[in-house]
Amino acid sequence: MDSTRLTLQATTSAAKLGLLIEGAQLRAALGYRTGEAFRAAVRAGRVPVKLTKIEGRRGWFARANDVLQWQLGLGVLFESQPM
């Protein structure tokens, strides 16, 4: 997949997500299969994007753009590796 197509998909995804992403959507976007796997990564400091808490809300939140940039970085890694 070329980088232009990847960027277009990321832009489309960002429009759907809004500014913040949380809960199951955040876990899935970062590749964690379960809530427990995500919580373990948070405790160990292994989450690849900055997370924040929001007063009066439960769970962790991340900026959708940060998650998309991380995903785009993964796409570049896959493109640069020989098959």
C-alpha positions as CSV (number, residue, x, y, z in Angstrom):
1,M,0.0,0.0,0.0
2,D,1.5,3.3,-1.0
3,S,1.9,6.2,1.5
4,T,-0.7,8.4,-0.2
5,R,-3.4,5.7,0.2
6,L,-2.3,5.1,3.8
7,T,-2.5,8.8,4.6
8,L,-6.0,9.0,3.0
9,Q,-7.2,6.1,5.1
10,A,-5.8,7.7,8.2
11,T,-7.5,11.0,7.4
12,T,-10.8,9.2,6.8
13,S,-10.4,7.3,10.1
14,A,-9.6,10.5,12.0
15,A,-12.8,12.1,10.7
16,K,-14.8,9.2,12.0
17,L,-13.1,9.1,15.4
18,G,-13.2,12.7,16.4
19,L,-10.6,14.2,18.7
20,L,-10.4,11.6,21.5
21,I,-10.5,7.9,21.4
22,E,-11.2,5.7,24.5
23,G,-12.4,2.3,25.8
24,A,-12.6,-0.7,23.5
25,Q,-12.0,1.5,20.4
26,L,-8.6,2.7,21.9
27,R,-7.6,-0.8,22.9
28,A,-8.4,-2.2,19.4
29,A,-6.7,0.6,17.6
30,L,-3.5,-0.1,19.6
31,G,-3.7,-3.8,19.0
32,Y,-4.6,-5.1,22.5
33,R,-7.0,-8.0,22.3
34,T,-8.3,-7.7,25.9
35,G,-8.9,-5.0,28.5
36,E,-6.5,-6.9,30.8
37,A,-3.7,-6.8,28.1
38,F,-4.2,-3.0,27.7
39,R,-4.2,-2.4,31.5
40,A,-1.0,-4.5,31.9
41,A,0.7,-2.4,29.2
42,V,-0.5,0.8,30.9
43,R,1.0,-0.4,34.2
44,A,4.3,-1.3,32.6
45,G,4.5,2.0,30.6
46,R,4.4,0.2,27.3
47,V,1.5,2.0,25.6
48,P,2.9,3.6,22.4
49,V,0.9,6.8,22.7
50,K,0.3,9.4,25.4
51,L,-2.7,8.6,27.6
52,T,-4.7,10.8,29.9
53,K,-7.5,10.6,32.4
54,I,-10.5,13.0,32.2
55,E,-12.1,14.2,35.5
56,G,-15.5,12.6,35.9
57,R,-14.9,10.0,33.3
58,R,-13.7,6.4,33.7
59,G,-10.8,4.9,31.7
60,W,-8.0,6.2,29.6
61,F,-8.2,8.6,26.7
62,A,-5.8,9.3,23.8
63,R,-5.8,11.8,21.0
64,A,-7.1,10.1,17.9
65,N,-4.4,11.8,15.8
66,D,-1.7,10.3,18.1
67,V,-3.1,6.9,17.5
68,L,-3.3,7.4,13.8
69,Q,0.3,8.7,13.6
70,W,1.4,5.6,15.5
71,Q,-0.6,3.4,13.0
72,L,0.9,5.2,10.1
73,G,4.4,4.5,11.5
74,L,3.5,0.8,11.5
75,G,2.5,1.0,7.9
76,V,5.8,2.5,7.0
77,L,7.6,-0.3,8.8
78,F,5.6,-2.9,6.9
79,E,6.3,-1.2,3.6
80,S,10.0,-1.1,4.2
81,Q,10.4,-4.7,5.1
82,P,11.0,-7.2,2.3
83,M,8.5,-10.0,1.8
